[in-house]
Amino acid sequence: MKLIRNAKNAIHAVSDEHYARYLIVKDDAGNDQLKPGYHPVTEATARKERPQLFGAADPAVRYTPRELVARRKYAEDLAAYMKADAETHPASESDTQDKAE
């Protein structure tokens, strides 16, 4: 995975294959170079400017009421399942010791 800034100043994460196939060109000396307008970006810079690449909520995404209800219901169902599973299969002492280490 490569992090790049494109000509429009936007940061993107691209696969190594995409990077090699579409973003690398040969210069006159035969050396590999990024296409003009593209620049490599560090992970720290990408995390600061584009946290949604790393799992943060994207502020540009607006959820519909139906999607919000579905997300809430999923969270409630998952919590109920986890509670029932914990009651059915209580953690043994060895399990809790493994997690503490």
DSSP file (Angstrom, degrees, kcal/mol; ACC not computed):
  #  RESIDUE AA STRUCTURE BP1 BP2  ACC     N-H-->O    O-->H-N    N-H-->O    O-->H-N    TCO  KAPPA ALPHA  PHI   PSI    X-CA   Y-CA   Z-CA
    1    1 A M              0   0    0      0, 0.0     2,-0.4     0, 0.0    14,-0.2   0.000 360.0 360.0 360.0 131.6    0.0    0.0    0.0
    2    2 A K  E     -A   14   0A   0     12,-3.2    12,-2.9     2,-0.0     2,-0.5  -0.919 360.0-144.1-119.0 145.5    1.3    3.4   -1.0
    3    3 A L  E     +A   13   0A   0     -2,-0.4    38,-2.3    38,-0.3     2,-0.3  -0.949  29.2 172.2-109.5 125.9    0.1    6.8    0.1
    4    4 A I  E     -AB  12  40A   0      8,-2.7     8,-2.8    -2,-0.5     2,-0.5  -0.930  32.0-137.4-134.1 155.8    0.3    9.5   -2.5
    5    5 A R  E     -AB  11  39A   0     34,-3.0    34,-2.1    -2,-0.3     6,-0.2  -0.968  30.3-148.6-109.0 127.0   -0.8   13.1   -3.1
    6    6 A N    >   -     0   0    0      4,-2.6     3,-1.9    -2,-0.5    32,-0.1  -0.205  33.5 -87.9 -89.6-177.1   -2.2   13.7   -6.5
    7    7 A A  T 3  S+     0   0    0      1,-0.3    31,-0.1    29,-0.2    -1,-0.1   0.715 126.7  57.5 -64.8 -21.6   -2.1   16.8   -8.8
    8    8 A K  T 3  S-     0   0    0      2,-0.1    -1,-0.3    29,-0.0     3,-0.1   0.249 119.3-109.9 -92.7  12.7   -5.3   18.1   -7.2
    9    9 A N  S <  S+     0   0    0     -3,-1.9     2,-0.3    28,-0.3    -2,-0.1   0.685  74.2 137.2  69.2  21.9   -3.6   18.0   -3.7
   10   10 A A        -     0   0    0     40,-0.0    -4,-2.6     2,-0.0     2,-0.4  -0.787  50.8-130.6 -98.9 143.0   -5.8   15.0   -2.5
   11   11 A I  E     +A    5   0A   0     -2,-0.3     2,-0.3    -6,-0.2    -6,-0.2  -0.786  30.0 177.5 -95.8 134.0   -4.2   12.1   -0.6
   12   12 A H  E     -A    4   0A   0     -8,-2.8    -8,-2.7    -2,-0.4     2,-0.5  -0.954  27.8-135.5-133.8 152.0   -5.0    8.6   -1.7
   13   13 A A  E     -A    3   0A   0     -2,-0.3     2,-0.3   -10,-0.2   -10,-0.2  -0.944  32.0-179.6-103.6 126.1   -4.0    5.1   -0.7
   14   14 A V  E     -A    2   0A   0    -12,-2.9   -12,-3.2    -2,-0.5    -2,-0.0  -0.919  29.0-106.0-127.1 153.1   -3.2    2.9   -3.7
   15   15 A S     >  -     0   0    0     -2,-0.3     4,-2.6   -14,-0.2     5,-0.2  -0.311  31.8-113.6 -70.6 159.3   -2.1   -0.7   -4.0
   16   16 A D  H  > S+     0   0    0      1,-0.2     4,-2.6     2,-0.2     5,-0.2   0.877 118.7  53.5 -60.4 -37.5    1.5   -1.5   -4.9
   17   17 A E  H  > S+     0   0    0      2,-0.2     4,-2.7     1,-0.2     5,-0.2   0.933 109.9  45.9 -64.4 -46.3    0.2   -2.9   -8.2
   18   18 A H  H  >>S+     0   0    0      2,-0.2     4,-2.8     1,-0.2     5,-0.8   0.919 112.7  52.1 -61.6 -43.6   -1.7    0.3   -9.1
   19   19 A Y  I  X>S+     0   0    0     -4,-2.6     4,-1.3     1,-0.2     5,-0.6   0.938 114.9  40.7 -57.8 -50.1    1.3    2.4   -8.1
   20   20 A A  I  <5S+     0   0    0     -4,-2.6     4,-0.3     3,-0.2    -1,-0.2   0.877 121.3  41.8 -69.1 -38.2    3.7    0.4  -10.3
   21   21 A R  I  <5S+     0   0    0     -4,-2.7    -2,-0.2    -5,-0.2    -3,-0.2   0.895 129.9  17.6 -79.5 -41.0    1.4    0.1  -13.2
   22   22 A Y  I  <5S+     0   0    0     -4,-2.8    -3,-0.2    -5,-0.2    -2,-0.2   0.667 125.9  42.0-110.4 -19.5   -0.2    3.5  -13.5
   23   23 A L  I  <<S+     0   0    0     -4,-1.3    12,-2.2    -5,-0.8     2,-0.5   0.561  94.1  81.1-110.8  -8.8    1.9    6.0  -11.5
   24   24 A I  E   < +C   34   0B   0     -5,-0.6     2,-0.3    -4,-0.3    10,-0.2  -0.851  51.2 173.0-103.3 132.7    5.5    5.1  -12.4
   25   25 A V  E     -C   33   0B   0      8,-3.2     8,-3.0    -2,-0.5     2,-0.4  -0.897  32.1-111.6-129.1 161.3    7.2    6.2  -15.6
   26   26 A K  E     -C   32   0B   0     -2,-0.3     6,-0.2     6,-0.2     2,-0.1  -0.772  27.3-144.3 -93.2 136.4   10.7    6.0  -16.9
   27   27 A D    >   -     0   0    0      4,-2.4     3,-1.9    -2,-0.4    -1,-0.0  -0.275  40.5 -84.2 -86.7-176.5   12.8    9.1  -17.2
   28   28 A D  T 3  S+     0   0    0      1,-0.3    -1,-0.1     2,-0.1    -2,-0.0   0.792 131.1  52.2 -60.9 -28.6   15.3    9.7  -20.0
   29   29 A A  T 3  S-     0   0    0      2,-0.1    -1,-0.3     1,-0.0    -3,-0.0   0.469 121.0-107.0 -86.7  -1.9   18.0    7.8  -18.1
   30   30 A G  S <  S+     0   0    0     -3,-1.9     2,-0.2     1,-0.3    -2,-0.1   0.568  73.4 139.8  89.0   9.4   15.7    4.8  -17.6
   31   31 A N        -     0   0    0      1,-0.1    -4,-2.4    -5,-0.0     2,-0.3  -0.586  58.6-107.5 -86.6 149.0   15.1    5.4  -13.9
   32   32 A D  E     +C   26   0B   0     -2,-0.2     2,-0.3    -6,-0.2    -6,-0.2  -0.596  45.1 172.5 -75.1 132.5   11.6    4.9  -12.3
   33   33 A Q  E     -C   25   0B   0     -8,-3.0    -8,-3.2    -2,-0.3     2,-0.2  -0.976  35.7-107.2-137.4 150.2    9.9    8.2  -11.4
   34   34 A L  E     -C   24   0B   0     -2,-0.3   -10,-0.2   -10,-0.2     3,-0.1  -0.505  50.8 -94.5 -70.2 147.5    6.5    9.1  -10.2
   35   35 A K    >   -     0   0    0    -12,-2.2     3,-1.9    -2,-0.2    -1,-0.1  -0.256  55.4 -83.6 -57.5 150.7    4.3   10.8  -12.8
   36   36 A P  T 3  S+     0   0    0      0, 0.0   -29,-0.2     0, 0.0    -1,-0.1  -0.326 117.7  28.8 -58.5 138.0    4.5   14.6  -12.7
   37   37 A G  T 3  S+     0   0    0      1,-0.3     2,-0.4    -3,-0.1   -28,-0.3   0.221  98.5 102.9  95.5 -13.6    2.0   16.0  -10.1
   38   38 A Y    <   +     0   0    0     -3,-1.9    -1,-0.3   -32,-0.1   -32,-0.2  -0.839  45.8 179.8-104.9 140.9    2.2   13.0   -7.8
   39   39 A H  E     -B    5   0A   0    -34,-2.1   -34,-3.0    -2,-0.4     2,-0.1  -0.998  30.1-112.4-139.7 140.7    4.2   12.9   -4.6
   40   40 A P  E     -B    4   0A   0      0, 0.0     2,-0.4     0, 0.0   -36,-0.2  -0.420  32.9-155.7 -68.6 149.9    4.7   10.3   -1.9
   41   41 A V        -     0   0    0    -38,-2.3   -38,-0.3    -2,-0.1     2,-0.1  -0.970  13.3-120.6-128.9 142.2    3.2   11.1    1.5
   42   42 A T     >  -     0   0    0     -2,-0.4     4,-2.3     1,-0.1     5,-0.2  -0.400  26.0-116.2 -76.4 159.3    4.2    9.8    4.9
   43   43 A E  H  > S+     0   0    0      1,-0.2     4,-2.9     2,-0.2     5,-0.2   0.882 115.4  56.0 -63.2 -37.9    1.7    7.9    7.0
   44   44 A A  H  > S+     0   0    0      2,-0.2     4,-1.8     1,-0.2    -1,-0.2   0.915 109.4  45.7 -61.9 -42.9    1.7   10.6    9.7
   45   45 A T  H  > S+     0   0    0      2,-0.2     4,-2.6     1,-0.2     5,-0.3   0.920 113.7  49.1 -65.2 -43.9    0.8   13.3    7.1
   46   46 A A  H  X S+     0   0    0     -4,-2.3     4,-2.9     1,-0.2     7,-0.2   0.907 110.0  51.2 -63.6 -42.0   -2.0   11.0    5.6
   47   47 A R  H  < S+     0   0    0     -4,-2.9    -1,-0.2     1,-0.2    -2,-0.2   0.876 113.6  45.9 -62.2 -37.0   -3.4   10.3    9.1
   48   48 A K  H  < S+     0   0    0     -4,-1.8    -2,-0.2    -5,-0.2    -1,-0.2   0.923 123.8  31.0 -72.1 -44.8   -3.5   14.0    9.9
   49   49 A E  H  < S+     0   0    0     -4,-2.6    -2,-0.2     1,-0.2    -3,-0.2   0.751 134.9  22.8 -88.5 -25.6   -5.0   15.2    6.6
   50   50 A R    ><  +     0   0    0     -4,-2.9     3,-2.0    -5,-0.3     4,-0.3  -0.461  62.1 163.0-142.0  64.5   -7.2   12.1    5.7
   51   51 A P  G > > +     0   0    0      0, 0.0     3,-2.0     0, 0.0     5,-1.7   0.722  69.1  74.9 -61.6 -21.3   -8.0   10.1    8.8
   52   52 A Q  G > 5S+     0   0    0      1,-0.3     3,-1.1     3,-0.2     6,-0.1   0.725  83.5  67.7 -65.7 -18.5  -10.8    8.3    7.0
   53   53 A L  G < 5S+     0   0    0     -3,-2.0    -1,-0.3     1,-0.2    -6,-0.1   0.713 103.6  46.1 -67.6 -18.3   -8.2    6.3    5.2
   54   54 A F  G < 5S-     0   0    0     -3,-2.0    -1,-0.2    -4,-0.3    -2,-0.2   0.087 135.0 -80.3-114.9  21.7   -7.4    4.7    8.5
   55   55 A G  T < 5S+     0   0    0     -3,-1.1    -3,-0.2     1,-0.3    -2,-0.1   0.367  83.9 134.9 102.5  -4.3  -10.9    4.0    9.7
   56   56 A A      < -     0   0    0     -5,-1.7    -1,-0.3     1,-0.1     2,-0.1  -0.392  67.3 -88.8 -73.6 157.0  -12.2    7.3   11.0
   57   57 A A        -     0   0    0      1,-0.1    -1,-0.1    -2,-0.1    -5,-0.1  -0.415  39.2-124.5 -65.8 138.4  -15.6    8.5   10.0
   58   58 A D    >   -     0   0    0      1,-0.1     3,-1.6    -6,-0.1    -1,-0.1  -0.765  11.1-151.9 -86.1 118.8  -15.7   10.4    6.8
   59   59 A P  T 3  S+     0   0    0      0, 0.0    -1,-0.1     0, 0.0    -2,-0.0   0.701  93.2  64.0 -66.1 -16.9  -17.4   13.8    7.4
   60   60 A A  T 3  S+     0   0    0      2,-0.0     2,-0.5    -3,-0.0    -2,-0.0   0.648  84.4  90.0 -79.3 -14.1  -18.5   13.9    3.8
   61   61 A V    <   -     0   0    0     -3,-1.6     2,-0.5     2,-0.0    -4,-0.0  -0.730  58.8-168.5 -88.4 125.0  -20.8   10.9    4.3
   62   62 A R        -     0   0    0     -2,-0.5     2,-0.3     0, 0.0    -2,-0.0  -0.962  12.8-143.0-113.6 124.4  -24.3   11.7    5.4
   63   63 A Y        -     0   0    0     -2,-0.5    -2,-0.0     1,-0.1     0, 0.0  -0.628  12.4-127.0 -88.7 144.2  -26.4    8.8    6.6
   64   64 A T     >  -     0   0    0     -2,-0.3     4,-2.3     1,-0.1     5,-0.2  -0.436  29.8-106.8 -78.4 160.8  -30.1    8.5    5.9
   65   65 A P  H  > S+     0   0    0      0, 0.0     4,-2.3     0, 0.0     5,-0.2   0.887 122.4  54.4 -55.7 -38.6  -32.5    8.0    8.8
   66   66 A R  H  > S+     0   0    0      1,-0.2     4,-2.3     2,-0.2     5,-0.1   0.909 108.7  47.9 -62.7 -41.8  -33.0    4.4    7.6
   67   67 A E  H  > S+     0   0    0      2,-0.2     4,-2.3     1,-0.2    -1,-0.2   0.887 110.5  51.7 -66.4 -38.7  -29.2    3.7    7.7
   68   68 A L  H  X S+     0   0    0     -4,-2.3     4,-2.2     2,-0.2    -2,-0.2   0.905 110.9  47.5 -64.6 -41.6  -28.9    5.3   11.2
   69   69 A V  H  X S+     0   0    0     -4,-2.3     4,-2.8     2,-0.2     5,-0.2   0.917 111.8  50.7 -64.5 -42.9  -31.7    3.0   12.5
   70   70 A A  H  X S+     0   0    0     -4,-2.3     4,-2.4     1,-0.2    -2,-0.2   0.893 110.4  49.3 -63.3 -39.6  -30.1    0.0   10.9
   71   71 A R  H  X S+     0   0    0     -4,-2.3     4,-2.3     2,-0.2    -1,-0.2   0.919 112.5  47.5 -65.6 -42.8  -26.7    0.8   12.5
   72   72 A R  H  X S+     0   0    0     -4,-2.2     4,-2.5     2,-0.2    -2,-0.2   0.925 112.6  48.8 -63.9 -44.3  -28.3    1.3   15.9
   73   73 A K  H  X S+     0   0    0     -4,-2.8     4,-2.8     1,-0.2     5,-0.2   0.900 110.7  51.0 -62.8 -41.2  -30.3   -2.0   15.6
   74   74 A Y  H  X S+     0   0    0     -4,-2.4     4,-2.7     2,-0.2    -1,-0.2   0.926 110.5  48.9 -61.1 -44.8  -27.1   -3.8   14.5
   75   75 A A  H  X S+     0   0    0     -4,-2.3     4,-2.4     2,-0.2    -2,-0.2   0.906 113.2  47.3 -62.9 -41.7  -25.2   -2.4   17.5
   76   76 A E  H  X S+     0   0    0     -4,-2.5     4,-2.4     2,-0.2    -2,-0.2   0.924 113.2  47.9 -65.2 -44.2  -28.0   -3.5   19.9
   77   77 A D  H  X S+     0   0    0     -4,-2.8     4,-2.4     2,-0.2    -2,-0.2   0.899 112.4  49.4 -63.1 -41.2  -28.3   -7.0   18.4
   78   78 A L  H  X S+     0   0    0     -4,-2.7     4,-2.7    -5,-0.2    -1,-0.2   0.918 110.8  49.4 -65.3 -42.9  -24.5   -7.4   18.6
   79   79 A A  H  X S+     0   0    0     -4,-2.4     4,-2.3     2,-0.2    -2,-0.2   0.908 111.7  49.1 -62.3 -42.0  -24.4   -6.3   22.2
   80   80 A A  H  X S+     0   0    0     -4,-2.4     4,-2.5     2,-0.2    -2,-0.2   0.907 112.1  48.6 -64.1 -41.5  -27.3   -8.7   23.1
   81   81 A Y  H  X S+     0   0    0     -4,-2.4     4,-2.7     2,-0.2    -2,-0.2   0.929 111.6  49.0 -63.5 -45.4  -25.4  -11.5   21.3
   82   82 A M  H  X S+     0   0    0     -4,-2.7     4,-2.3     2,-0.2    -2,-0.2   0.890 112.2  48.9 -63.6 -38.8  -22.2  -10.8   23.1
   83   83 A K  H  X S+     0   0    0     -4,-2.3     4,-2.1     2,-0.2    -1,-0.2   0.938 113.3  46.2 -65.5 -46.4  -24.0  -10.7   26.4
   84   84 A A  H  X S+     0   0    0     -4,-2.5     4,-2.2     1,-0.2    -2,-0.2   0.889 112.9  50.5 -63.6 -39.2  -25.7  -14.0   25.8
   85   85 A D  H  X S+     0   0    0     -4,-2.7     4,-2.9     2,-0.2    -1,-0.2   0.906 109.5  50.2 -65.6 -41.6  -22.5  -15.6   24.6
   86   86 A A  H  < S+     0   0    0     -4,-2.3    -2,-0.2     1,-0.2    -1,-0.2   0.872 112.4  47.7 -64.8 -36.7  -20.6  -14.4   27.7
   87   87 A E  H  < S+     0   0    0     -4,-2.1    -1,-0.2     1,-0.2    -2,-0.2   0.869 116.4  43.5 -71.1 -36.1  -23.4  -15.8   29.9
   88   88 A T  H  < S+     0   0    0     -4,-2.2    -2,-0.2     1,-0.3    -1,-0.2   0.870 126.7  29.8 -76.0 -38.1  -23.4  -19.1   28.0
   89   89 A H  S  < S-     0   0    0     -4,-2.9    -1,-0.3    -5,-0.2    -2,-0.1  -0.694  81.3-165.5-124.0  77.0  -19.6  -19.5   27.8
   90   90 A P        -     0   0    0      0, 0.0     2,-0.2     0, 0.0    -3,-0.1  -0.322  31.4-102.4 -64.2 146.1  -18.1  -17.7   30.8
   91   91 A A        -     0   0    0     -5,-0.1     2,-0.1     1,-0.1    -5,-0.0  -0.459  34.4-134.0 -69.7 135.7  -14.3  -17.1   30.6
   92   92 A S     >  -     0   0    0     -2,-0.2     4,-1.9     1,-0.1     3,-0.2  -0.377  26.6-103.1 -82.1 169.2  -12.2  -19.5   32.5
   93   93 A E  H  > S+     0   0    0      1,-0.2     4,-2.0     2,-0.2     5,-0.2   0.873 122.4  54.7 -61.6 -36.9   -9.3  -18.3   34.7
   94   94 A S  H  > S+     0   0    0      1,-0.2     4,-2.1     2,-0.2    -1,-0.2   0.861 106.0  53.0 -66.4 -34.0   -6.8  -19.3   32.1
   95   95 A D  H  > S+     0   0    0     -3,-0.2     4,-1.9     2,-0.2    -1,-0.2   0.924 110.5  45.8 -64.8 -44.0   -8.6  -17.2   29.5
   96   96 A T  H  X S+     0   0    0     -4,-1.9     4,-1.6     1,-0.2    -2,-0.2   0.844 111.5  52.5 -70.7 -31.3   -8.5  -14.1   31.6
   97   97 A Q  H  X S+     0   0    0     -4,-2.0     4,-1.5     2,-0.2    -1,-0.2   0.896 107.8  51.9 -69.1 -39.0   -4.8  -14.7   32.5
   98   98 A D  H  < S+     0   0    0     -4,-2.1    -2,-0.2     1,-0.2    -1,-0.2   0.906 110.6  48.0 -62.2 -41.4   -3.9  -15.0   28.8
   99   99 A K  H  < S+     0   0    0     -4,-1.9    -1,-0.2     1,-0.2    -2,-0.2   0.841 108.5  54.5 -69.1 -33.2   -5.7  -11.7   28.1
  100  100 A A  H  <        0   0    0     -4,-1.6    -1,-0.2     1,-0.3    -2,-0.2   0.817 360.0 360.0 -70.5 -29.4   -3.9  -10.0   31.0
  101  101 A E     <        0   0    0     -4,-1.5    -1,-0.3    -3,-0.1    -2,-0.2   0.478 360.0 360.0 -78.8 360.0   -0.5  -11.0   29.7
